[in-house]
């Protein structure tokens, strides 16, 4: 999914669900956060030898959908729908 998120505009509900899951995984990862995504999968498409960090790609996708970005950060910071 990381490679796809660099292009297009995704549905706000999907982005919020995806973002919450990615953040939860990173916060609960028991090991070194620097290798969180390298331990469980080979996320290197297109093949470059470097893993694609899903959180970085998610942030890029939020940049294509300002409304989803506001929703995500309002919820994640406790600001609600204000």
GROMACS elastic network, one bead per residue, 0.5 to 0.9 nm:
[ bonds ]
;  ai    aj funct       b0    kb
    1     4     6  0.52740   500
    1     5     6  0.64158   500
    1    54     6  0.75628   500
    1    57     6  0.84400   500
    2     5     6  0.54049   500
    2     6     6  0.73737   500
    2    43     6  0.80765   500
    2    45     6  0.85346   500
    2    52     6  0.63997   500
    2    53     6  0.70529   500
    2    54     6  0.50913   500
    2    55     6  0.81416   500
    2    56     6  0.81260   500
    2    57     6  0.52094   500
    2    58     6  0.71089   500
    3     6     6  0.61437   500
    3     7     6  0.83048   500
    3    43     6  0.89150   500
    3    44     6  0.86536   500
    3    45     6  0.65480   500
    3    46     6  0.76071   500
    3    52     6  0.74002   500
    3    54     6  0.85616   500
    3    57     6  0.71520   500
    4     7     6  0.60664   500
    4     8     6  0.80696   500
    4    57     6  0.82683   500
    4    61     6  0.88928   500
    5     8     6  0.70209   500
    5     9     6  0.82277   500
    5    10     6  0.79728   500
    5    54     6  0.88758   500
    5    57     6  0.56749   500
    5    58     6  0.64089   500
    5    59     6  0.87587   500
    5    60     6  0.68291   500
    5    61     6  0.51655   500
    5    62     6  0.88683   500
    6    57     6  0.61728   500
    6    58     6  0.81627   500
    6    60     6  0.58967   500
    6    61     6  0.59662   500
    6    64     6  0.86475   500
    7    60     6  0.85085   500
    7    61     6  0.72669   500
    7    64     6  0.80267   500
    8    61     6  0.76079   500
    8    64     6  0.69371   500
    8    65     6  0.89588   500
    9    12     6  0.88242   500
    9    61     6  0.69048   500
    9    62     6  0.83399   500
    9    63     6  0.89243   500
    9    64     6  0.55366   500
    9    65     6  0.59486   500
   10    13     6  0.86179   500
   10    14     6  0.70395   500
   10    15     6  0.66077   500
   10    61     6  0.71409   500
   10    62     6  0.83421   500
   10    64     6  0.79402   500
   10    65     6  0.71114   500
   10    68     6  0.86336   500
   11    14     6  0.53095   500
   11    15     6  0.62509   500
   11    16     6  0.87274   500
   11    65     6  0.81893   500
   11    68     6  0.76457   500
   12    15     6  0.50886   500
   12    16     6  0.61358   500
   12    17     6  0.86246   500
   12    62     6  0.86637   500
   12    65     6  0.74031   500
   12    67     6  0.71277   500
   12    69     6  0.80072   500
   12    71     6  0.78581   500
   12    72     6  0.85174   500
   13    16     6  0.51922   500
   13    17     6  0.62040   500
   13    18     6  0.85156   500
   13    68     6  0.74959   500
   14    17     6  0.52127   500
   14    18     6  0.59891   500
   14    19     6  0.83600   500
   15    18     6  0.50685   500
   15    19     6  0.57935   500
   15    20     6  0.83909   500
   15    58     6  0.76424   500
   15    61     6  0.79111   500
   15    62     6  0.74807   500
   15    68     6  0.68500   500
   15    69     6  0.85502   500
   15    72     6  0.79861   500
   16    19     6  0.50706   500
   16    20     6  0.60340   500
   16    21     6  0.85704   500
   16    68     6  0.70211   500
   16    69     6  0.83953   500
   16    71     6  0.74998   500
   16    72     6  0.55895   500
   17    20     6  0.52855   500
   17    21     6  0.63173   500
   17    22     6  0.87568   500
   18    21     6  0.52171   500
   18    22     6  0.62281   500
   18    23     6  0.86603   500
   18    58     6  0.81010   500
   19    22     6  0.51217   500
   19    23     6  0.60661   500
   19    24     6  0.84047   500
   19    55     6  0.74855   500
   19    58     6  0.66793   500
   19    59     6  0.86354   500
   19    72     6  0.76771   500
   20    23     6  0.52399   500
   20    24     6  0.59975   500
   20    25     6  0.85647   500
   20    72     6  0.82705   500
   20    76     6  0.82421   500
   21    24     6  0.51023   500
   21    25     6  0.61344   500
   21    26     6  0.86784   500
   22    25     6  0.51721   500
   22    26     6  0.62779   500
   22    27     6  0.86585   500
   22    54     6  0.71692   500
   22    55     6  0.64886   500
   22    58     6  0.86424   500
   23    26     6  0.51800   500
   23    27     6  0.61126   500
   23    28     6  0.85838   500
   23    55     6  0.74318   500
   24    27     6  0.51712   500
   24    28     6  0.61055   500
   24    29     6  0.84265   500
   25    28     6  0.52646   500
   25    29     6  0.58535   500
   25    36     6  0.86224   500
   26    29     6  0.52155   500
   26    30     6  0.88046   500
   26    33     6  0.68638   500
   26    36     6  0.68664   500
   26    37     6  0.86482   500
   26    55     6  0.88378   500
   27    30     6  0.84307   500
   27    33     6  0.84002   500
   28    31     6  0.89615   500
   29    32     6  0.77368   500
   29    33     6  0.69238   500
   29    36     6  0.65695   500
   30    33     6  0.81219   500
   30    36     6  0.85572   500
   31    34     6  0.85506   500
   31    35     6  0.76125   500
   31    36     6  0.69247   500
   32    35     6  0.57131   500
   32    36     6  0.64771   500
   33    37     6  0.82341   500
   34    37     6  0.79150   500
   34    38     6  0.83852   500
   35    38     6  0.50677   500
   35    39     6  0.61879   500
   36    39     6  0.59129   500
   36    40     6  0.73662   500
   37    40     6  0.58781   500
   37    41     6  0.64231   500
   37    42     6  0.79864   500
   37    43     6  0.76025   500
   37    51     6  0.74128   500
   37    52     6  0.81763   500
   37    53     6  0.67112   500
   37    54     6  0.79904   500
   38    41     6  0.58078   500
   38    42     6  0.63719   500
   38    43     6  0.74099   500
   38    51     6  0.65917   500
   38    53     6  0.88783   500
   39    42     6  0.81313   500
   41    51     6  0.87828   500
   42    45     6  0.86000   500
   42    50     6  0.89471   500
   42    51     6  0.66549   500
   42    52     6  0.87502   500
   43    46     6  0.88084   500
   43    47     6  0.86129   500
   43    49     6  0.89802   500
   43    50     6  0.77740   500
   43    52     6  0.54502   500
   43    53     6  0.77482   500
   43    54     6  0.87199   500
   44    48     6  0.61747   500
   44    49     6  0.61679   500
   44    50     6  0.57938   500
   44    52     6  0.58215   500
   45    48     6  0.71587   500
   45    49     6  0.87971   500
   45    50     6  0.87871   500
   45    51     6  0.80330   500
   45    52     6  0.75347   500
   46    49     6  0.88920   500
   47    50     6  0.76962   500
   47    51     6  0.88554   500
   48    51     6  0.79930   500
   52    55     6  0.87740   500
   52    56     6  0.78261   500
   52    57     6  0.75840   500
   53    56     6  0.54226   500
   53    57     6  0.65407   500
   53    58     6  0.87123   500
   54    57     6  0.51235   500
   54    58     6  0.59748   500
   54    59     6  0.86352   500
   55    59     6  0.62175   500
   55    60     6  0.86481   500
   56    59     6  0.52069   500
   56    60     6  0.64241   500
   56    61     6  0.88241   500
   57    61     6  0.62813   500
   57    62     6  0.87230   500
   58    61     6  0.50032   500
   58    62     6  0.62810   500
   58    63     6  0.87304   500
   59    62     6  0.50369   500
   59    63     6  0.64319   500
   59    69     6  0.84422   500
   60    63     6  0.51233   500
   60    64     6  0.69479   500
   61    64     6  0.52713   500
   61    65     6  0.68157   500
   61    69     6  0.87327   500
   62    65     6  0.51278   500
   62    66     6  0.64317   500
   62    67     6  0.84206   500
   62    68     6  0.63100   500
   62    69     6  0.50018   500
   62    70     6  0.87733   500
   62    72     6  0.85889   500
   63    66     6  0.61538   500
   63    68     6  0.88034   500
   63    69     6  0.69911   500
   64    68     6  0.88156   500
   64    69     6  0.86163   500
   65    68     6  0.54361   500
   65    69     6  0.62730   500
   65    70     6  0.88934   500
   66    70     6  0.62318   500
   66    71     6  0.86257   500
   67    70     6  0.52197   500
   67    71     6  0.62599   500
   67    72     6  0.86449   500
   68    71     6  0.50139   500
   68    72     6  0.60155   500
   68    73     6  0.85653   500
   69    72     6  0.51841   500
   69    73     6  0.61589   500
   69    74     6  0.83800   500
   70    73     6  0.53716   500
   70    74     6  0.58613   500
   70    75     6  0.84797   500
   70    81     6  0.87876   500
   71    74     6  0.52557   500
   71    75     6  0.62114   500
   71    76     6  0.85491   500
   71    80     6  0.80160   500
   71    81     6  0.70968   500
   72    75     6  0.53975   500
   72    76     6  0.60581   500
   72    77     6  0.85511   500
   73    77     6  0.58555   500
   73    78     6  0.82578   500
   73    79     6  0.80347   500
   73    80     6  0.89012   500
   74    77     6  0.54038   500
   74    78     6  0.60318   500
   74    80     6  0.52547   500
   74    81     6  0.65205   500
   74    82     6  0.77989   500
   75    78     6  0.51373   500
   75    79     6  0.59600   500
   75    80     6  0.51952   500
   75    81     6  0.75132   500
   76    79     6  0.77011   500
   76    80     6  0.84628   500
   77    80     6  0.79959   500
   79    82     6  0.65196   500
